[in-house]
């Protein structure tokens, strides 16, 4: 139990440190005040989303398992097919990530639509 608490503390400290580093880098590069405030709001939103996903079990998200399995296998198949036809590894990875994103959004949208 103490190990879990210390890991949670380390994650929180890492988030705070990275937030401070990003803010200081933004100020060093002399961004406009509006841009730095937008950056802070964006980081706050990301941190709140991380907290939500840390507290929520993945199994509670509707349709997550089947969507993730379908999109992962489609992304891998897309990567391999693109690489076999072009022999360009960097572009194959980009194509695979694109296939993963499209299949994830499409599959999840249809699944949730028919679930309701």
N, C-alpha and C positions, 0 to 999 in steps of 0.2 A: 504494500500500500504506500509505503514511504517512497518507493522507487517511482510509482505512478505520479505521486505529487511532485517529486523532484523533476520528472520529465515534463510535466505540465508547466512547472516554473521555468524550466529551460526554454520551452517553446514560447512562453510569454515574454521572457527576456529577449529571445531572438527576434520576436516580432517588434518589440519596443526598440531594440537596437537598429533593426533594419529601417524602421520608420524614422528614427532620428537621423540615420545616415542619408536616407532619401531626401528628407527635409533640408539637411545641411548642404547636400549636393545641389538641390534646387536653388538654395539661397546663394551658394557660391557662384553658380552660373548666372546669377543676377536675373532670374526670371521675374516677370512682372508679378505684382502682389496678387492679382486675380488668378494668374496661372498657378501660383503656389497654393492659394486657397482651394482651387479646384483639385490640385494634387492631394492636398490634405483630406478633402472630402472623399476623393476616390479611395485613398488609403484607408480611411475610416470605414467606408463601405466594404472594402475587401476584408478588413479585420472583422467586421460584424458578420460577414458571410462565413468566414473561417470559424468563428465561434458557433454559428448555427450548425454547420456541418460537423463540428467537433462534438456537439451535444446530441445531435440527431444520428440515429443509426441508419446506415445505408439501406438496410432492409426495409425501413419505413417509407422510403421514397417509392411512389407507385411506378411500376413498370421498369425499374432501374436495371434489374438483373438481365432481363431478356434484351433490353435496348443495348446495354453495354456489351453483351456477348455478340449480338448481331453486328454492331458497329465495329467492334474490335476485329472480328473475323473478316468483315468487308474491307476494313482498312489494310489489314495484312495482305489480303488477296489483291487489292488494288496496288499496293506497293510492289508485290512480287510481279504482277502482270506488267506494270509499267517498266520495271527494271528489266524484265526479260525481253521486252520489245525495244527498249531504247539504250540499255546499258549505262544509264546516267543515274548514279545513286542519289545524288542530292535532289534531283527533280523527282525521283521515285518516292523519296520520303515526303516531299511536299504533296505529291499526288495522294499518297496514303493518308496523310493527315487531313487533306481535303475530303477524301472519301469517308473517313471516319466522322468528320464533323457533319457532313451532309446526311449520312445514314443515321447518325445519332439524332439529329433534329427531326428528320423525316419520320423515322420509326417511332420515336417517343411521341410526336404530335399525333400520328395516326392512332397509336395505342391508347393515349389519353382520351382522344376524341371518341373512340368506340367504348372506352371504359365508362364514360359518363353517359 
